[in-house]
Amino acid sequence: MATRIYAVQAGDIFKLVEANTKNSALRHVAEDLISVEVASQRTLVAAMQDGVQIERAGEKPETDEAE
């Protein structure tokens, strides 16, 4: 598969990444910025007590703008 150069921007961060796909370029940059792990029971309880809502991957979070 041929590679392309992708411009990836996240806030003030801008990188040029050579990758096979857009998702590969995004993943390459995100690995340095974001950590992902399965939430522990303690983390879930604390976050929900703070009002954090669970989001479903692939769905846009609801906003209060409709009110």
Phi, psi and omega in degrees: 000136180285146177264160177227165175261123180251138173267117183246125180232135176221100184064238180275356182270130176226126180224148170257126186232128173272123184206164178285326183221163176300317180296323178295320178295315179299313180300319180301315181285318184297329181302330179274344186252332191232140172246144181226131176208162177293132181288134176283165178300319181296318178296316179301312182298313181298316182294317181292326175295332178275002177089010179287129179266147175280130179254146175266130179300136180091352178248143177284136177296146178288145178243163180273006184294337182287343183286000000 
